[in-house]
């Protein structure tokens, strides 16, 4: 798999973890269980900042733009469809043997897509 694509997927995963820890439900569970999500959030945000430094500036800008517009900038292609907008992807894109060797975007919504075969 392309390193830039792997980094974008990892960045998306970090953002999802940060968002999950920031929800009120988790905060309520923290009080019940005595866990500190503030420390975990601070650590994840620091890791995210360091991780962003290693990502190609062009792809990072694309990621930020898509995240601001859609929320989820990186989505898997499932059964020949973009799981972000559910549009059928071109056959040539889906059947390409090197489909995860390049950062590709959905021709309809523009999200970064990857195949998790």
C-alpha positions in Angstrom: 0.0 0.0 0.0 1.2 3.5 -0.8 2.8 5.2 2.3 0.9 8.5 1.8 -2.4 6.5 1.6 -1.5 4.6 4.8 -0.7 7.9 6.6 -4.0 9.4 5.5 -5.9 6.3 6.8 -4.0 6.5 10.1 -4.7 10.3 10.4 -8.4 9.6 9.9 -8.3 6.9 12.6 -6.6 9.3 15.0 -9.3 11.9 14.3 -12.0 9.4 14.9 -10.4 8.4 18.3 -10.1 12.0 19.3 -13.7 12.7 18.4 -14.9 9.6 20.3 -13.1 10.6 23.4 -14.5 14.1 23.2 -18.1 13.1 23.3 -20.3 13.6 26.4 -21.1 9.9 26.7 -17.4 9.1 27.2 -17.1 12.0 29.7 -20.0 10.5 31.7 -18.4 7.1 31.7 -15.2 8.7 32.9 -16.9 9.9 36.0 -18.3 6.4 36.7 -15.1 4.5 36.0 -12.7 7.1 37.4 -10.7 7.3 34.1 -9.1 10.4 32.8 -9.9 11.1 29.2 -8.2 14.5 29.3 -4.8 12.9 29.5 -5.7 10.5 26.6 -7.0 13.4 24.5 -3.9 15.5 25.1 -1.7 12.5 24.1 -3.7 11.8 21.0 -3.6 15.4 19.9 0.1 15.6 20.4 0.6 12.4 18.4 -1.7 13.8 15.7 0.3 17.0 15.4 3.6 15.1 15.1 2.0 12.7 12.6 0.8 15.6 10.4 4.4 16.8 10.0 5.2 13.5 8.2 2.4 13.7 5.7 2.8 15.2 2.2 1.6 18.8 2.4 -0.6 18.4 -0.7 -2.4 15.4 0.7 -2.7 17.0 4.2 -4.4 20.1 2.6 -6.8 17.8 0.7 -7.5 15.9 3.9 -8.3 19.1 5.8 -10.5 20.4 3.1 -12.5 17.1 2.8 -12.7 16.8 6.6 -14.2 20.2 6.9 -16.7 19.5 4.2 -17.7 15.9 4.9 -16.4 15.0 8.3 -14.9 11.7 7.0 -12.3 12.4 4.4 -11.0 8.9 3.9 -13.4 6.0 3.2 -13.1 2.5 2.0 -14.4 1.3 -1.4 -16.8 -1.5 -0.7 -18.3 -3.7 -3.5 -17.1 -1.2 -6.2 -18.7 1.8 -4.4 -17.4 4.7 -2.5 -18.7 4.2 1.0 -18.8 8.0 1.5 -21.3 8.8 -1.3 -22.3 5.3 -2.4 -21.6 6.1 -6.0 -20.4 3.2 -8.2 -16.8 3.6 -9.0 -15.4 3.2 -12.5 -14.6 -0.4 -13.4 -11.1 0.5 -14.4 -10.4 2.0 -11.0 -11.8 -1.0 -9.1 -10.1 -3.7 -11.2 -6.7 -2.0 -11.3 -4.0 -4.3 -9.7 -2.2 -1.2 -8.2 -5.3 0.5 -6.9 -3.8 1.0 -3.4 -0.5 2.1 -4.8 -1.6 5.6 -5.4 -3.8 8.1 -3.5 -7.1 8.0 -5.3 -10.2 10.1 -4.9 -13.8 9.3 -5.6 -14.7 11.0 -9.0 -18.1 12.1 -7.5 -17.5 13.3 -3.9 -13.7 13.7 -4.0 -13.0 11.7 -0.8 -9.8 9.7 -0.6 -10.7 6.0 -1.2 -8.8 2.8 -0.5 -9.5 -0.9 -0.9 -9.4 -3.1 2.2 -9.3 -6.4 0.4 
